Amino acid sequence: MAAAGDRIEADPDVMMGKPCVRGTRITVDLILDKLAAGESAAQILKAHPRLVAEDIHAALAFAAITVRDHYAA
């Protein structure tokens, strides 16, 4: 969670509170949608120069934690 917690934030004043990469308006769901569509991390980084590889890893970690916590017994 450290990577996700350090790099992902949800601010009600930014993108209507959607989780974003800290300091950007790039949402976690945008990153996940691009990965699900088959884009590589390199393609995402090229399209969004403010991102670094750790931001993509943090988005994935955030999603995994969110799903795990949502479906926890």
Chimera marker file (.cmm) of the C-alpha trace (Angstrom):
<marker_set name="trace">
<marker id="1" x="0.000" y="0.000" z="0.000" r="1" g="1" b="0" radius="0.5"/>
<marker id="2" x="2.939" y="2.349" z="0.495" r="1" g="1" b="0" radius="0.5"/>
<marker id="3" x="3.348" y="3.011" z="-3.215" r="1" g="1" b="0" radius="0.5"/>
<marker id="4" x="-0.388" y="3.501" z="-3.745" r="1" g="1" b="0" radius="0.5"/>
<marker id="5" x="-0.732" y="5.632" z="-0.630" r="1" g="1" b="0" radius="0.5"/>
<marker id="6" x="2.154" y="7.871" z="-1.588" r="1" g="1" b="0" radius="0.5"/>
<marker id="7" x="1.164" y="8.323" z="-5.225" r="1" g="1" b="0" radius="0.5"/>
<marker id="8" x="-2.636" y="8.063" z="-5.396" r="1" g="1" b="0" radius="0.5"/>
<marker id="9" x="-5.009" y="10.605" z="-3.877" r="1" g="1" b="0" radius="0.5"/>
<marker id="10" x="-8.713" y="11.357" z="-4.013" r="1" g="1" b="0" radius="0.5"/>
<marker id="11" x="-9.456" y="15.068" z="-3.653" r="1" g="1" b="0" radius="0.5"/>
<marker id="12" x="-13.086" y="16.184" z="-3.965" r="1" g="1" b="0" radius="0.5"/>
<marker id="13" x="-11.860" y="19.303" z="-5.801" r="1" g="1" b="0" radius="0.5"/>
<marker id="14" x="-9.997" y="17.308" z="-8.463" r="1" g="1" b="0" radius="0.5"/>
<marker id="15" x="-11.804" y="15.160" z="-11.042" r="1" g="1" b="0" radius="0.5"/>
<marker id="16" x="-14.898" y="14.998" z="-8.822" r="1" g="1" b="0" radius="0.5"/>
<marker id="17" x="-13.009" y="13.024" z="-6.170" r="1" g="1" b="0" radius="0.5"/>
<marker id="18" x="-11.883" y="10.168" z="-8.406" r="1" g="1" b="0" radius="0.5"/>
<marker id="19" x="-8.575" y="8.639" z="-7.327" r="1" g="1" b="0" radius="0.5"/>
<marker id="20" x="-5.773" y="10.316" z="-9.317" r="1" g="1" b="0" radius="0.5"/>
<marker id="21" x="-2.032" y="10.211" z="-9.502" r="1" g="1" b="0" radius="0.5"/>
<marker id="22" x="-0.955" y="12.803" z="-6.955" r="1" g="1" b="0" radius="0.5"/>
<marker id="23" x="-0.441" y="16.243" z="-8.444" r="1" g="1" b="0" radius="0.5"/>
<marker id="24" x="-2.179" y="15.369" z="-11.725" r="1" g="1" b="0" radius="0.5"/>
<marker id="25" x="-5.662" y="14.988" z="-13.131" r="1" g="1" b="0" radius="0.5"/>
<marker id="26" x="-4.797" y="11.515" z="-14.434" r="1" g="1" b="0" radius="0.5"/>
<marker id="27" x="-7.249" y="9.084" z="-12.890" r="1" g="1" b="0" radius="0.5"/>
<marker id="28" x="-6.577" y="5.540" z="-11.786" r="1" g="1" b="0" radius="0.5"/>
<marker id="29" x="-9.445" y="4.319" z="-13.953" r="1" g="1" b="0" radius="0.5"/>
<marker id="30" x="-7.896" y="5.957" z="-17.038" r="1" g="1" b="0" radius="0.5"/>
<marker id="31" x="-4.651" y="4.079" z="-16.427" r="1" g="1" b="0" radius="0.5"/>
<marker id="32" x="-6.513" y="0.811" z="-15.832" r="1" g="1" b="0" radius="0.5"/>
<marker id="33" x="-8.674" y="1.287" z="-18.933" r="1" g="1" b="0" radius="0.5"/>
<marker id="34" x="-5.573" y="1.858" z="-21.056" r="1" g="1" b="0" radius="0.5"/>
<marker id="35" x="-3.861" y="-1.247" z="-19.661" r="1" g="1" b="0" radius="0.5"/>
<marker id="36" x="-7.043" y="-3.307" z="-20.152" r="1" g="1" b="0" radius="0.5"/>
<marker id="37" x="-7.222" y="-2.105" z="-23.766" r="1" g="1" b="0" radius="0.5"/>
<marker id="38" x="-3.757" y="-3.523" z="-24.352" r="1" g="1" b="0" radius="0.5"/>
<marker id="39" x="-1.613" y="-0.400" z="-24.101" r="1" g="1" b="0" radius="0.5"/>
<marker id="40" x="1.814" y="-0.989" z="-22.638" r="1" g="1" b="0" radius="0.5"/>
<marker id="41" x="3.191" y="0.957" z="-19.713" r="1" g="1" b="0" radius="0.5"/>
<marker id="42" x="5.648" y="2.545" z="-22.150" r="1" g="1" b="0" radius="0.5"/>
<marker id="43" x="2.788" y="3.758" z="-24.362" r="1" g="1" b="0" radius="0.5"/>
<marker id="44" x="0.971" y="5.240" z="-21.363" r="1" g="1" b="0" radius="0.5"/>
<marker id="45" x="4.113" y="6.994" z="-20.172" r="1" g="1" b="0" radius="0.5"/>
<marker id="46" x="4.715" y="8.421" z="-23.634" r="1" g="1" b="0" radius="0.5"/>
<marker id="47" x="1.127" y="9.711" z="-23.853" r="1" g="1" b="0" radius="0.5"/>
<marker id="48" x="1.279" y="11.184" z="-20.327" r="1" g="1" b="0" radius="0.5"/>
<marker id="49" x="4.795" y="12.569" z="-19.766" r="1" g="1" b="0" radius="0.5"/>
<marker id="50" x="4.015" y="13.660" z="-16.195" r="1" g="1" b="0" radius="0.5"/>
<marker id="51" x="3.686" y="10.002" z="-15.186" r="1" g="1" b="0" radius="0.5"/>
<marker id="52" x="6.512" y="7.706" z="-14.167" r="1" g="1" b="0" radius="0.5"/>
<marker id="53" x="6.467" y="3.911" z="-14.048" r="1" g="1" b="0" radius="0.5"/>
<marker id="54" x="5.877" y="3.952" z="-10.290" r="1" g="1" b="0" radius="0.5"/>
<marker id="55" x="2.584" y="5.802" z="-10.894" r="1" g="1" b="0" radius="0.5"/>
<marker id="56" x="1.313" y="2.938" z="-13.047" r="1" g="1" b="0" radius="0.5"/>
<marker id="57" x="2.364" y="0.423" z="-10.404" r="1" g="1" b="0" radius="0.5"/>
<marker id="58" x="0.627" y="2.512" z="-7.739" r="1" g="1" b="0" radius="0.5"/>
<marker id="59" x="-2.580" y="2.597" z="-9.812" r="1" g="1" b="0" radius="0.5"/>
<marker id="60" x="-2.511" y="-1.184" z="-10.090" r="1" g="1" b="0" radius="0.5"/>
<marker id="61" x="-1.796" y="-1.559" z="-6.377" r="1" g="1" b="0" radius="0.5"/>
<marker id="62" x="-4.629" y="0.842" z="-5.537" r="1" g="1" b="0" radius="0.5"/>
<marker id="63" x="-7.033" y="-1.151" z="-7.708" r="1" g="1" b="0" radius="0.5"/>
<marker id="64" x="-5.964" y="-4.447" z="-6.144" r="1" g="1" b="0" radius="0.5"/>
<marker id="65" x="-6.376" y="-3.082" z="-2.632" r="1" g="1" b="0" radius="0.5"/>
<marker id="66" x="-9.756" y="-1.581" z="-3.471" r="1" g="1" b="0" radius="0.5"/>
<marker id="67" x="-11.084" y="-4.834" z="-4.930" r="1" g="1" b="0" radius="0.5"/>
<marker id="68" x="-9.678" y="-6.889" z="-2.067" r="1" g="1" b="0" radius="0.5"/>
<marker id="69" x="-11.167" y="-4.602" z="0.558" r="1" g="1" b="0" radius="0.5"/>
<marker id="70" x="-14.525" y="-4.370" z="-1.245" r="1" g="1" b="0" radius="0.5"/>
<marker id="71" x="-14.939" y="-8.135" z="-1.392" r="1" g="1" b="0" radius="0.5"/>
<marker id="72" x="-13.417" y="-8.951" z="2.001" r="1" g="1" b="0" radius="0.5"/>
<marker id="73" x="-15.597" y="-11.166" z="4.125" r="1" g="1" b="0" radius="0.5"/>
<link id1="1" id2="2" r="1" g="1" b="0" radius="0.2"/>
<link id1="2" id2="3" r="1" g="1" b="0" radius="0.2"/>
<link id1="3" id2="4" r="1" g="1" b="0" radius="0.2"/>
<link id1="4" id2="5" r="1" g="1" b="0" radius="0.2"/>
<link id1="5" id2="6" r="1" g="1" b="0" radius="0.2"/>
<link id1="6" id2="7" r="1" g="1" b="0" radius="0.2"/>
<link id1="7" id2="8" r="1" g="1" b="0" radius="0.2"/>
<link id1="8" id2="9" r="1" g="1" b="0" radius="0.2"/>
<link id1="9" id2="10" r="1" g="1" b="0" radius="0.2"/>
<link id1="10" id2="11" r="1" g="1" b="0" radius="0.2"/>
<link id1="11" id2="12" r="1" g="1" b="0" radius="0.2"/>
<link id1="12" id2="13" r="1" g="1" b="0" radius="0.2"/>
<link id1="13" id2="14" r="1" g="1" b="0" radius="0.2"/>
<link id1="14" id2="15" r="1" g="1" b="0" radius="0.2"/>
<link id1="15" id2="16" r="1" g="1" b="0" radius="0.2"/>
<link id1="16" id2="17" r="1" g="1" b="0" radius="0.2"/>
<link id1="17" id2="18" r="1" g="1" b="0" radius="0.2"/>
<link id1="18" id2="19" r="1" g="1" b="0" radius="0.2"/>
<link id1="19" id2="20" r="1" g="1" b="0" radius="0.2"/>
<link id1="20" id2="21" r="1" g="1" b="0" radius="0.2"/>
<link id1="21" id2="22" r="1" g="1" b="0" radius="0.2"/>
<link id1="22" id2="23" r="1" g="1" b="0" radius="0.2"/>
<link id1="23" id2="24" r="1" g="1" b="0" radius="0.2"/>
<link id1="24" id2="25" r="1" g="1" b="0" radius="0.2"/>
<link id1="25" id2="26" r="1" g="1" b="0" radius="0.2"/>
<link id1="26" id2="27" r="1" g="1" b="0" radius="0.2"/>
<link id1="27" id2="28" r="1" g="1" b="0" radius="0.2"/>
<link id1="28" id2="29" r="1" g="1" b="0" radius="0.2"/>
<link id1="29" id2="30" r="1" g="1" b="0" radius="0.2"/>
<link id1="30" id2="31" r="1" g="1" b="0" radius="0.2"/>
<link id1="31" id2="32" r="1" g="1" b="0" radius="0.2"/>
<link id1="32" id2="33" r="1" g="1" b="0" radius="0.2"/>
<link id1="33" id2="34" r="1" g="1" b="0" radius="0.2"/>
<link id1="34" id2="35" r="1" g="1" b="0" radius="0.2"/>
<link id1="35" id2="36" r="1" g="1" b="0" radius="0.2"/>
<link id1="36" id2="37" r="1" g="1" b="0" radius="0.2"/>
<link id1="37" id2="38" r="1" g="1" b="0" radius="0.2"/>
<link id1="38" id2="39" r="1" g="1" b="0" radius="0.2"/>
<link id1="39" id2="40" r="1" g="1" b="0" radius="0.2"/>
<link id1="40" id2="41" r="1" g="1" b="0" radius="0.2"/>
<link id1="41" id2="42" r="1" g="1" b="0" radius="0.2"/>
<link id1="42" id2="43" r="1" g="1" b="0" radius="0.2"/>
<link id1="43" id2="44" r="1" g="1" b="0" radius="0.2"/>
<link id1="44" id2="45" r="1" g="1" b="0" radius="0.2"/>
<link id1="45" id2="46" r="1" g="1" b="0" radius="0.2"/>
<link id1="46" id2="47" r="1" g="1" b="0" radius="0.2"/>
<link id1="47" id2="48" r="1" g="1" b="0" radius="0.2"/>
<link id1="48" id2="49" r="1" g="1" b="0" radius="0.2"/>
<link id1="49" id2="50" r="1" g="1" b="0" radius="0.2"/>
<link id1="50" id2="51" r="1" g="1" b="0" radius="0.2"/>
<link id1="51" id2="52" r="1" g="1" b="0" radius="0.2"/>
<link id1="52" id2="53" r="1" g="1" b="0" radius="0.2"/>
<link id1="53" id2="54" r="1" g="1" b="0" radius="0.2"/>
<link id1="54" id2="55" r="1" g="1" b="0" radius="0.2"/>
<link id1="55" id2="56" r="1" g="1" b="0" radius="0.2"/>
<link id1="56" id2="57" r="1" g="1" b="0" radius="0.2"/>
<link id1="57" id2="58" r="1" g="1" b="0" radius="0.2"/>
<link id1="58" id2="59" r="1" g="1" b="0" radius="0.2"/>
<link id1="59" id2="60" r="1" g="1" b="0" radius="0.2"/>
<link id1="60" id2="61" r="1" g="1" b="0" radius="0.2"/>
<link id1="61" id2="62" r="1" g="1" b="0" radius="0.2"/>
<link id1="62" id2="63" r="1" g="1" b="0" radius="0.2"/>
<link id1="63" id2="64" r="1" g="1" b="0" radius="0.2"/>
<link id1="64" id2="65" r="1" g="1" b="0" radius="0.2"/>
<link id1="65" id2="66" r="1" g="1" b="0" radius="0.2"/>
<link id1="66" id2="67" r="1" g="1" b="0" radius="0.2"/>
<link id1="67" id2="68" r="1" g="1" b="0" radius="0.2"/>
<link id1="68" id2="69" r="1" g="1" b="0" radius="0.2"/>
<link id1="69" id2="70" r="1" g="1" b="0" radius="0.2"/>
<link id1="70" id2="71" r="1" g="1" b="0" radius="0.2"/>
<link id1="71" id2="72" r="1" g="1" b="0" radius="0.2"/>
<link id1="72" id2="73" r="1" g="1" b="0" radius="0.2"/>
</marker_set>
